[in-house]
Each structure stands twice: as C-alpha cells, then as structure tokens.
Amino acid sequence: MNSAHVTEVALTGVGVCCAVANAVLHSLLVPDHLEEKFYIGVLFAVGSAVMLVVAVALPLLKRPIAAWLTGSAVSLGMIVGFLLSRTVGLPYGYHESGWEPPYGPLSLLVEGLFVLAFLTWLGLGAAEDAVPGPPPAAERERVSPGRVTPRRGPG
C-alpha cells in the first residue's frame, strides 16, 4: 500500500463523514422548515437523501468521481443557499437572520470540508497521472541474453 492510496482512503473517509454529518444536520431541520417554508424543507430533505447516497457511493465505487461531483454540487448549493438566505433572501420571502448555532456553522463546516476533500482527491489523481511509469510492453525493446544491440540516437 503506497502513500497515495492511504491518502485516497483518508480523503474518502473524510468525504463520507462530511456527507453523513451534512445529511444528519439538514434532516434535523426538515420538520421546522416544512412548516415555515415548505419548499425549503423539501430541499433539505432531498439534499439529505442525496448526501446519504453520496456517503454510500464514495467507498463502494471503483471510480467515485460522480459521487464526489454530486456531493460537491449539493454542498456548494447549500452554502450558497445559506448565504443568500441571510443576505438578499430566497424566493417567496424566505429570509433568515443570524447563523442559527449550532446548525449553521456546523453545516458550513462539513459542506466546505467536503468540497476541500474533493479538490484534494482530484489533485491527488492529477499528481499520480503526472508521474511517468514504465513504457507499455509494445514500446520496450526486446533483448536476448548475451546479445548486444546497437545504440540509437546521438552518441
């Protein structure tokens, strides 16, 4: 097991924990928001369900890019929704004041951390692709034992 694999496993673990925490935090808020502004409660419920699917998919998929992208899109959407609801407001007069501790700060933390874990995971894959490996078998020169091959190129 190399260090890149260990890092990938750790980032996946961070992503799963953040996705679950995001789902739990928003699920706790669904009942109140369904009464206050129905569509906000529905968005919280859908976002929570999607993040639970992301939490399951991240460790199970061989290539989890779709799970990372989905989780990052939902997390960024929730961050933007949070900020808009406290500044200019959302449609149908939905406007909140304050951070709603502990839910607001914790939600922003896990959403932001999920996106950072994704970007780090993405960078890890790009770094692995940049390291050259051995050439494919078709490009290697076959040499028989004891046979001298002429040098190619300048020299």
Order of alpha helices (4+ residues) and beta strands (2+ residues): alpha-alpha-alpha-alpha
